[in-house]
Amino acid sequence: MDELRVAAIASLAPLEDLDTDPFAVDTRSQQAMCARWAADRGYVVTRTLLFYGLRADHCGLWCDVEAGQVDLFVAPNRRVLARALRSVEEFSAECERRGVRLETAGLAEPQYTSAMKAEVHRRLSMPTAGYDGT
């Protein structure tokens, strides 16, 4: 059987939320959690999606499904999914209608230290200067 192809959903949050909810701001960790979840099951992440308040019927969610490149969606947790989508319930219903699984990784979020928050801040505040986080 072919491995399942996964679209990892991460959510956007303003940098100002870094102190109160660092995981919501740290899209790299959100995507890494989804990738770890997929790898643990023998799935492969074929798409990484980054949204805030997207409609359930938006073509950005479904074009890869329609092209046969995505078999299921995964988000790190319900909180991230609720930020990424306008309505989790509508998206869940659309997934069911289209026969596409929707999962949450449900893994433990990182415990952010001051140094980790500073790294996230540095990475996200310098993209226009050519810094790519590596």
N, C-alpha and C positions, 0 to 999 in steps of 0.2 A: 504494500500500500504506500502511496506517496505520502510524504509528510504534510501536515496541515500548514497552510500559509496564514500567518497572523499579521493583522494591522494593530500596532501598539498605539493607543490613544493617550496622549499627555495633554495637560491643560496649561494654559497661560495664566499667570498671576502677576500683578505688578511687583516690581522690586521692593516697593514700600512694605509688602507683606513678609519680607524675609525674616524679620524678628518674630513675628507672631505665627507664621506657618511656613517654615523654610522648605518643606517638601513640596508645597504647592508652587513655589517659585522655581525650584530646582528641576527643570524639565529633563535634564540629563539623568538624574537619579530615577525619575518616573519612567523614562524609557528603559533604563537599565533593569529596573524591577520587572517590567514586562518581558524583556529579553530573557532574563533569568527564568521567569515562569515558563516561557515558551520552551527554552532549552531543556528544562527539567522534564518536559513531556515529549521531547523529541520533535517539537514543532520548530518552524523557522519564521522569524520576523521578516516579512517582505516589504512592509511599509511602516513608517513612523509618522504619526499624525499629530499635529499640534494645533489645538483649537481653543476658543473661548466662546461659549454661548452659541454654538452652531445649531442650526435647525436639524431635526432628525432626517429630513428629506434632502439635505444639501448634497449636491453631486460630488463634492469633495470626499464624502464618506463612502459613496457607492460606486464611483467609477472603477476602482480596482476590483471590487466584487464583481461587477458586470464584465470586466475584462478577464475574469478567472484568476486573478492574482492574489485574492484574499478569500480565506475560508471562514475566518472568525476574527472578532475584535476582542482585544483585552485592554483593560485599563488597570492601573495600579490598585485602585480602590474606588469605592462608591463616591467618596468626596471629590476625587479628581474627575471622575466621570460627570458628576453633577456640575462641575465648573466648566468642563469642556463642551457640554451640550446644553442647549436651552431646556430640554426636557428628557430626562433619562427614561421616563415611562414611554414617551412617544418613540424614542430611539429603540427601546427594547421591543416595542410592538412592531416597528419596522423591520428589525432584525428577524423576529419571528415570522413575519409575513414573507420575507425574502429567504428564509431558511438558513440564516447565518447566525452562528453562535455568538453570544456576548458573555464574556467572563471578566472577573476581576481577579487580579493576582493575589491580593490579600496577604502579601508578605509584610514583614515588619519594616516600617520606615526607618531610615537611618536616624540615629540620635545625633543631632547637629551640635557640634562644638562651635566656639567662636571662630576658630580657624576655618572650619568647613563653611560657615556662613560667609566669611570673608572671601573664600575662594569662589563661591557662587556669585557674590556681589561683583568681584573682579571680572569674572567670566561674562556676566550679563551686562556690565556697565561699559565694557570696552569693545564691543563688536565693530563699531565704526572705525576703530583704530587698527583693524586688521587682526585683532587677537581672536583666535578660534577656540580657546579653552585648552589647548594642548601645551 
